[in-house]
Structure formats: structure tokens, C-alpha cells
């Protein structure tokens, strides 16, 4: 039964449909995607967790150093006493902007081969939440406003300082091009 198979795959993959966007959830699901080989790799990788976190912390620091003085952006920082694993690096547009302007920034960067996205759509607007609980646009305006201001920048352990500089240069050029003030 193909429908049952699709449902099972969706349930183990956080409720995502096989042809839906990465952050779009059709139903309530789970994260049951770890194979035995991935478990073995994970156990070995745990011995290097601090090394991985240090690399990610360094990448975040490079982004912070380059973007901190841009008054159009809210740049995430690590507060004293916190230990962030830096899963993603998401900046937010600070001043007046429109959603089409933010989307134009994403498009401009993507066209220049910089993989960016919004991060992420409000949970209450996920298909499962809309269908199950009847949520709609406007129910959580602060959440929606924050979501509409986000830009997730490329982020992974081995991102180099030069690559971060290129991403930041491209972001600033896209901001200049697509925001009416700045």
C-alpha cells in the first residue's frame, strides 16, 4: 500500500510529506531516521563534540565580527554563561522592511549561489497545525513578524573565513539593493 508507506516515511521524518518543503510538516511526526550505521558514527563523533562546537563557534564569531556593525541586522551572539551549539546562524532584519524586500534579499543571494532561507515558518502555520487546530495567519502576529524578518546564512563546521566574508559581502550588497533605506 503506497499511501501507508508514504505515511510511515512521513511519520518517521517529523511529519514531512515526501514532496513538501524541508520545514513544512503535514502531520505530527517523529525523528526516527537514525540507522545503525549512523548510531555507530554518532557514538564516535561524540568524542569530538567539543572540537565540532569550537569550529562552529569560530564560524559564528566570523559572522558576528563582519555583521555586528550593520544597523540593518540583528546578529545573534553568545551570552555569558551560555554554551550554544550553533546549529544555524540566523540574522534578522532590524528596521522597517517588507516581506517582499526580505524575499528579494533571499532571491538575490540565491542567484549569486549563496544558499540562504528564511528560518523558519511559524509552527502555528504548519499544515498540520492549521488543519488540526484551525490556526491562521494573524493568530500570532509577533511570531509571524519575527519569522518574516529572518535570513539563515550558510553554516557548517568547515566553512572558511574567506567563505564567510563572501557570504557577508553578498548579504550587504543584497541589503543595499533591496532595502530602501539602510
C-alpha positions in Angstrom: 0.0 0.0 0.0 1.8 3.1 -1.2 -0.3 5.5 0.9 0.6 3.6 4.1 4.3 3.5 3.1 4.2 7.3 2.5 2.5 7.8 5.8 5.2 5.8 7.7 8.0 7.6 6.0 6.4 10.9 6.8 5.8 9.9 10.5 9.5 8.9 11.0 10.6 12.2 9.3 9.0 14.7 11.6 5.7 14.7 9.7 7.1 15.9 6.4 5.5 14.8 3.2 7.9 13.3 0.7 7.4 16.2 -1.8 7.0 19.0 0.7 9.5 21.7 1.7 12.1 20.9 4.3 10.4 22.9 7.1 6.8 22.1 6.1 5.0 19.5 8.3 1.9 17.8 7.0 1.2 15.9 10.3 2.6 15.4 13.8 5.7 13.2 13.3 8.8 12.0 15.0 12.5 11.9 14.4 13.1 8.2 13.8 15.6 8.4 10.9 18.8 7.1 12.6 20.2 3.9 11.1 22.5 1.5 12.9 25.5 2.8 10.9 24.6 6.4 11.8 24.3 5.4 15.5 27.9 3.9 15.3 29.2 7.1 13.7 27.4 9.2 16.3 29.0 7.4 19.2 32.4 8.0 17.7 31.6 11.6 16.9 30.5 12.3 20.5 34.2 12.0 21.5 34.8 15.0 19.2 31.8 17.1 20.2 33.9 19.9 21.8 36.0 20.1 18.6 32.9 20.5 16.4 31.4 23.0 18.7 34.6 25.1 18.7 34.7 25.1 14.9 31.0 26.2 14.8 31.7 28.9 17.5 34.6 30.2 15.3 32.3 30.4 12.2 29.7 32.2 14.3 32.4 34.6 15.6 33.5 35.4 12.0 29.9 36.2 11.0 29.5 38.4 14.2 32.7 40.3 13.6 31.7 41.2 10.0 28.0 41.9 10.5 27.8 43.4 14.0 28.1 47.0 12.8 25.4 46.7 10.2 22.5 48.6 11.7 20.0 46.9 9.4 20.6 43.5 11.1 20.1 41.8 14.5 23.0 39.4 14.8 22.9 36.5 17.3 25.5 36.5 20.0 26.5 34.0 22.7 25.7 35.4 26.1 27.9 34.9 29.2 27.2 31.6 30.8 25.6 30.1 27.7 27.1 27.3 25.6 25.5 27.5 22.1 25.9 24.6 19.7 25.3 26.9 16.8 23.0 24.6 14.7 22.2 27.5 12.4 23.2 31.2 12.1 20.1 33.3 11.6 20.2 37.1 11.3 17.1 39.3 11.4 16.2 42.4 9.6 16.1 45.2 12.2 14.4 48.2 10.6 11.3 48.8 8.6 11.2 46.4 5.7 8.5 44.5 3.7 8.2 40.7 3.3 8.8 41.2 -0.5 12.0 43.0 0.3 13.2 40.2 2.6 12.3 37.6 -0.1 14.1 39.7 -2.7 17.2 39.6 -0.5 16.9 35.8 -0.3 16.4 35.6 -4.1 19.3 37.9 -4.8 21.7 35.8 -2.6 20.5 32.5 -4.1 21.0 33.9 -7.6 24.6 34.6 -6.6 25.0 31.0 -5.4 24.7 31.7 -1.7 22.3 29.2 -0.1 20.0 31.1 2.3 16.5 30.7 3.5 14.0 32.1 6.0 14.2 30.3 9.3 11.7 29.2 9.9 8.0 29.3 9.2 5.8 29.8 12.3 4.8 26.5 13.9 1.2 27.5 14.1 1.1 27.9 10.3 2.4 24.4 9.6 -0.2 22.4 7.6 -0.7 20.0 10.5 -1.3 22.8 13.0 -3.7 24.7 10.6 -5.7 21.5 9.9 -5.8 20.2 13.4 -6.2 23.4 15.4 -7.5 25.9 12.9 -4.7 28.4 13.3 -4.4 31.1 10.6 -2.3 34.0 9.6 -2.6 36.7 12.1 -3.2 34.5 15.2 0.4 35.1 16.5 1.5 38.4 14.9 4.8 38.7 16.8 5.8 35.2 15.8 4.9 35.9 12.2 6.7 39.2 12.2 9.9 37.6 13.6 9.7 34.8 11.1 9.3 37.2 8.2 12.5 39.0 9.2 14.8 36.1 9.3 17.7 35.1 7.0 19.5 31.8 7.7 23.1 32.1 6.4 25.2 29.1 5.3 26.6 27.4 8.4 28.7 24.3 8.8 31.8 23.1 10.6 34.3 23.6 7.8 33.1 27.0 6.4 36.2 29.1 6.0 36.8 32.6 7.0 37.0 33.6 3.3 33.7 31.9 2.6 32.1 33.7 5.5 33.5 37.0 4.1 31.9 36.3 0.7 28.6 35.5 2.3 28.6 38.7 4.3 29.7 40.8 1.4 26.9 39.3 -0.7 24.4 39.9 2.1 25.4 43.5 2.5 25.1 44.1 -1.3 21.7 42.4 -1.3 20.6 44.6 1.6 21.8 47.7 -0.2 20.0 46.7 -3.4 16.7 45.6 -1.8 16.1 47.8 1.2 15.0 51.3 0.5 16.9 52.7 3.5 20.0 51.5 5.3 
